[in-house]
Amino acid sequence: MNEGRIAYERQSRLRAVPADGAPVEGALALEDKPWNGVIAPTRRGSSNRFLTDVIVELGLCTRERVDEAIAAAKRAGTTPEQILVAAAAITPDGLARAVAERYGLDFIDLSIFSVDMTAANLVNITAAKRYEALPVGFVDQRTLLVAMAEPANVVAIDDISIMTGYEVRPAVATHEDIHSVISRLSRFGDVVQPAAGDDDDAVEVVDLRESADDAPIVRLVHQLVGQAVEAGASDLHLAPDGQDLRVRLRIDGVLNELTTIPRRMTAGVVSRIKIMAELDISERRIPQDGRVGLTVDGHHVDLRVVTLPTVHGEGVVMRILDKDSVVMDLQTLGMAPDEHNRFERAFKQAYGCVLVTGPTGSGKSTSLYAALTTLNTKEKNVITIEDPVEYELSGVTQIQVNPKSGLTFATGLRSMVRADPDVIMVGEIRDRETAHIAIESALTGHLVLSTLHTNDAPTALTRLVEMGIEPFLVASAIDCVVAQRLVRTLCAHCKRRIILPAETLREYGYHAAFDIEAYEPVGCKHCGQSGYKGRTGIYEVMSVTSEVRSLTIERRSTDEIGEMASSQGMRRLKDDGLEKVKQGRTSIAEVARVCGSGLAG
């Protein structure tokens, strides 16, 4: 027992906090590294203190109730702490907090704390279960932060240090939290990957729990993907920064730091991803792109993999296409009733062209898929040409662009028109030839849906004219243009009501005379402390009326077309954003981030 006390007093000297509250050298300074879910102790640790006294000092339970538990524990042959937890007098979190305080260690709430997968993979699952201990982060280049249920287990600390080659700084977490994280790591180990060259139904099963000891790189890659899917990320970025590999997730349109992969593992991680995507692992001088299908936690996801040679080494970006997470219902896209009716009326016509515009990642494809889902009936022949085919729709003929074999948007679209379609979807209008065929198809009895990269709806008409399409053809073929952006929605658990002054609204570009009620982000464990959870769309839906057609034929400016459309009921993007701010669905800062600081348009 003395050995354990000496070891932990040594650990306490590394990161304890003295009685006056001032952190000593080596303490985990939350200001330097803001880890959510970490609670530092209030004083130096001492194994001479009774745990029941610490429980009382922290205010977790009264002295009378603790004394009763001590007496009951003597009769039952157990510990007072177990009596208190069984009687729900204190929670498991409270008990772990008291244990951490007793030894002068940090308490970690793993339901909030973001576990570093690189650190977690330094110890195999078997050892983590045996010791009820798991590395969860890096304190510095030489020290691991290890969450432990039993911090007095000196053997576990020594073994983890030997296994990983790092110094160990213990912290305390509950038994339940540690087992939950270990279970999640194991669950991400079950990955089903389509076998190369086989039929679609043939798959190769890779069980990483069995290969954890001999394939830590494989396990790390799959767990990074699994964590990205679980978090609802759209992209997984691995970028070299000179020494290590920086890993980030794009969640709700914003990049979030996930972990840093040490330099010694960088080449192995990149090579593993390239093998999965059937890329040339020996080629590091030019970009490559590929795809891989995985089953993560019971459902199928597609990964679009792009490698990028940089001055610091080879980086990788993986686009995660999770069909189960995509909303393909027009009712839930976030359109206001007027905008929804205008859009639906346009794409339910027998012929004509409907365009959806916006920058990359603004949800254009999702809007088109939602429209196709409505149009996809047995009576209609629906054909799409996309680059790539992001989501497969039953009953829809979908064509994948393949420039290497000569299948471009233009050539594919030309053939599609001869295949007796009722509805045509073109993934993107990129050039004059594609635009010309799409416009002609809309004028010859087909319904054409497509996307275009413009900042707002009125610009789409002038952009087509600038691409070389005659104004009278544009005016005759286009029936509706939708411009959209995606804004993060406020977390329902922590958003806070505020009064937004009219002066602030004017700074954001609105003509406001009165203050309005709104909400602002706060941050909690449900939203990962960001204050936002999920996304919704803001829209600008322009019907091409006879007046708008006349302005287009006369080659009038985008501003004039926009003013005319606004006078006829079109709500601009910034105004739709403000409406969602008033509804408490998003914040004014988020609308400004997506639409621009001046909220143009």
Secondary structure in CASP SS format (residue, H / E / C, confidence):
PFRMAT SS
TARGET T0000
AUTHOR 0000-0000-0000
METHOD secondary structure of the structure
MODEL  1
M C 1.00
N H 1.00
E H 1.00
G H 1.00
R H 1.00
I H 1.00
A H 1.00
Y H 1.00
E H 1.00
R H 1.00
Q H 1.00
S H 1.00
R H 1.00
L H 1.00
R H 1.00
A C 1.00
V C 1.00
P C 1.00
A C 1.00
D C 1.00
G C 1.00
A C 1.00
P C 1.00
V C 1.00
E C 1.00
G C 1.00
A C 1.00
L C 1.00
A C 1.00
L C 1.00
E C 1.00
D C 1.00
K C 1.00
P C 1.00
W C 1.00
N C 1.00
G C 1.00
V E 1.00
I E 1.00
A C 1.00
P C 1.00
T C 1.00
R C 1.00
R C 1.00
G C 1.00
S C 1.00
S C 1.00
N C 1.00
R C 1.00
F C 1.00
L H 1.00
T H 1.00
D H 1.00
V H 1.00
I H 1.00
V H 1.00
E H 1.00
L C 1.00
G C 1.00
L C 1.00
C C 1.00
T C 1.00
R H 1.00
E H 1.00
R H 1.00
V H 1.00
D H 1.00
E H 1.00
A H 1.00
I H 1.00
A H 1.00
A H 1.00
A H 1.00
K H 1.00
R H 1.00
A H 1.00
G C 1.00
T C 1.00
T C 1.00
P H 1.00
E H 1.00
Q H 1.00
I H 1.00
L H 1.00
V H 1.00
A H 1.00
A C 1.00
A C 1.00
A C 1.00
I C 1.00
T C 1.00
P H 1.00
D H 1.00
G H 1.00
L H 1.00
A H 1.00
R H 1.00
A H 1.00
V H 1.00
A H 1.00
E H 1.00
R H 1.00
Y H 1.00
G C 1.00
L C 1.00
D E 1.00
F E 1.00
I E 1.00
D C 1.00
L C 1.00
S C 1.00
I C 1.00
F C 1.00
S C 1.00
V C 1.00
D C 1.00
M H 1.00
T H 1.00
A H 1.00
A H 1.00
N C 1.00
L C 1.00
V C 1.00
N C 1.00
I H 1.00
T H 1.00
A H 1.00
A H 1.00
K H 1.00
R H 1.00
Y H 1.00
E C 1.00
A E 1.00
L E 1.00
P E 1.00
V E 1.00
G E 1.00
F E 1.00
V C 1.00
D C 1.00
Q C 1.00
R C 1.00
T E 1.00
L E 1.00
L E 1.00
V E 1.00
A E 1.00
M E 1.00
A C 1.00
E C 1.00
P C 1.00
A C 1.00
N C 1.00
V H 1.00
V H 1.00
A H 1.00
I H 1.00
D H 1.00
D H 1.00
I H 1.00
S H 1.00
I H 1.00
M H 1.00
T H 1.00
G C 1.00
Y C 1.00
E E 1.00
V E 1.00
R E 1.00
P E 1.00
A E 1.00
V E 1.00
A C 1.00
T C 1.00
H H 1.00
E H 1.00
D H 1.00
I H 1.00
H H 1.00
S H 1.00
V H 1.00
I H 1.00
S H 1.00
R H 1.00
L H 1.00
S H 1.00
R H 1.00
F C 1.00
G C 1.00
D E 1.00
V E 1.00
V E 1.00
Q E 1.00
P E 1.00
A C 1.00
A C 1.00
G C 1.00
D C 1.00
D C 1.00
D C 1.00
D C 1.00
A C 1.00
V E 1.00
E E 1.00
V E 1.00
V E 1.00
D E 1.00
L C 1.00
R C 1.00
E C 1.00
S C 1.00
A C 1.00
D C 1.00
D C 1.00
A C 1.00
P H 1.00
I H 1.00
V H 1.00
R H 1.00
L H 1.00
V H 1.00
H H 1.00
Q H 1.00
L H 1.00
V H 1.00
G H 1.00
Q H 1.00
A H 1.00
V H 1.00
E H 1.00
A C 1.00
G C 1.00
A C 1.00
S C 1.00
D E 1.00
L E 1.00
H E 1.00
L E 1.00
A E 1.00
P E 1.00
D C 1.00
G C 1.00
Q C 1.00
D C 1.00
L E 1.00
R E 1.00
V E 1.00
R E 1.00
L E 1.00
R E 1.00
I E 1.00
D C 1.00
G C 1.00
V E 1.00
L E 1.00
N E 1.00
E E 1.00
L E 1.00
T E 1.00
T E 1.00
I E 1.00
P C 1.00
R H 1.00
R H 1.00
M H 1.00
T H 1.00
A H 1.00
G H 1.00
V H 1.00
V H 1.00
S H 1.00
R H 1.00
I H 1.00
K H 1.00
I H 1.00
M H 1.00
A C 1.00
E C 1.00
L C 1.00
D C 1.00
I C 1.00
S C 1.00
E C 1.00
R C 1.00
R C 1.00
I C 1.00
P C 1.00
Q E 1.00
D E 1.00
G E 1.00
R E 1.00
V E 1.00
G E 1.00
L E 1.00
T E 1.00
V E 1.00
D C 1.00
G C 1.00
H E 1.00
H E 1.00
V E 1.00
D E 1.00
L E 1.00
R E 1.00
V E 1.00
V E 1.00
T E 1.00
L E 1.00
P E 1.00
T E 1.00
V C 1.00
H C 1.00
G E 1.00
E E 1.00
G E 1.00
V E 1.00
V E 1.00
M E 1.00
R E 1.00
I E 1.00
L E 1.00
D C 1.00
K H 1.00
D H 1.00
S H 1.00
V C 1.00
V C 1.00
M C 1.00
D C 1.00
L H 1.00
Q H 1.00
T H 1.00
L C 1.00
G C 1.00
M C 1.00
A C 1.00
P H 1.00
D H 1.00
E H 1.00
H H 1.00
N H 1.00
R H 1.00
F H 1.00
E H 1.00
R H 1.00
A H 1.00
F H 1.00
K C 1.00
Q C 1.00
A C 1.00
Y C 1.00
G E 1.00
C E 1.00
V E 1.00
L E 1.00
V E 1.00
T E 1.00
G C 1.00
P C 1.00
T C 1.00
G C 1.00
S C 1.00
G C 1.00
K H 1.00
S H 1.00
T H 1.00
S H 1.00
L H 1.00
Y H 1.00
A H 1.00
A H 1.00
L H 1.00
T H 1.00
T H 1.00
L H 1.00
N C 1.00
T C 1.00
K C 1.00
E C 1.00
K C 1.00
N C 1.00
V E 1.00
I E 1.00
T E 1.00
I E 1.00
E E 1.00
D C 1.00
P C 1.00
V C 1.00
E C 1.00
Y C 1.00
E C 1.00
L C 1.00
S C 1.00
G C 1.00
V C 1.00
T E 1.00
Q E 1.00
I E 1.00
Q E 1.00
V C 1.00
N E 1.00
P H 1.00
K H 1.00
S H 1.00
G C 1.00
L E 1.00
T C 1.00
F H 1.00
A H 1.00
T H 1.00
G H 1.00
L H 1.00
R H 1.00
S H 1.00
M H 1.00
V H 1.00
R C 1.00
A C 1.00
D C 1.00
P C 1.00
D C 1.00
V E 1.00
I E 1.00
M E 1.00
V E 1.00
G C 1.00
E C 1.00
I C 1.00
R C 1.00
D C 1.00
R H 1.00
E H 1.00
T H 1.00
A H 1.00
H H 1.00
I H 1.00
A H 1.00
I H 1.00
E H 1.00
S H 1.00
A H 1.00
L H 1.00
T C 1.00
G C 1.00
H C 1.00
L E 1.00
V E 1.00
L E 1.00
S E 1.00
T E 1.00
L E 1.00
H C 1.00
T C 1.00
N C 1.00
D C 1.00
A H 1.00
P H 1.00
T H 1.00
A H 1.00
L H 1.00
T H 1.00
R H 1.00
L H 1.00
V H 1.00
E H 1.00
M C 1.00
G C 1.00
I C 1.00
E C 1.00
P H 1.00
F H 1.00
L H 1.00
V H 1.00
A H 1.00
S H 1.00
A H 1.00
I E 1.00
D E 1.00
C E 1.00
V E 1.00
V E 1.00
A E 1.00
Q E 1.00
R E 1.00
L E 1.00
V E 1.00
R E 1.00
T E 1.00
L E 1.00
C C 1.00
A C 1.00
H C 1.00
C C 1.00
K C 1.00
R E 1.00
R E 1.00
I E 1.00
I E 1.00
L E 1.00
P C 1.00
A H 1.00
E H 1.00
T H 1.00
L H 1.00
R H 1.00
E H 1.00
Y C 1.00
G C 1.00
Y C 1.00
H C 1.00
A C 1.00
A C 1.00
F C 1.00
D C 1.00
I E 1.00
E E 1.00
A E 1.00
Y E 1.00
E E 1.00
P C 1.00
V C 1.00
G C 1.00
C C 1.00
K H 1.00
H H 1.00
C H 1.00
G C 1.00
Q C 1.00
S C 1.00
G C 1.00
Y E 1.00
K E 1.00
G E 1.00
R E 1.00
T E 1.00
G E 1.00
I E 1.00
Y E 1.00
E E 1.00
V E 1.00
M E 1.00
S E 1.00
V C 1.00
T C 1.00
S H 1.00
E H 1.00
V H 1.00
R H 1.00
S H 1.00
L H 1.00
T H 1.00
I H 1.00
E C 1.00
R C 1.00
R C 1.00
S C 1.00
T H 1.00
D H 1.00
E H 1.00
I H 1.00
G H 1.00
E H 1.00
M H 1.00
A H 1.00
S H 1.00
S H 1.00
Q C 1.00
G C 1.00
M C 1.00
R C 1.00
R C 1.00
L H 1.00
K H 1.00
D H 1.00
D H 1.00
G H 1.00
L H 1.00
E H 1.00
K H 1.00
V H 1.00
K H 1.00
Q C 1.00
G C 1.00
R C 1.00
T C 1.00
S C 1.00
I H 1.00
A H 1.00
E H 1.00
V H 1.00
A H 1.00
R H 1.00
V H 1.00
C H 1.00
G C 1.00
S C 1.00
G C 1.00
L C 1.00
A C 1.00
G C 1.00
END
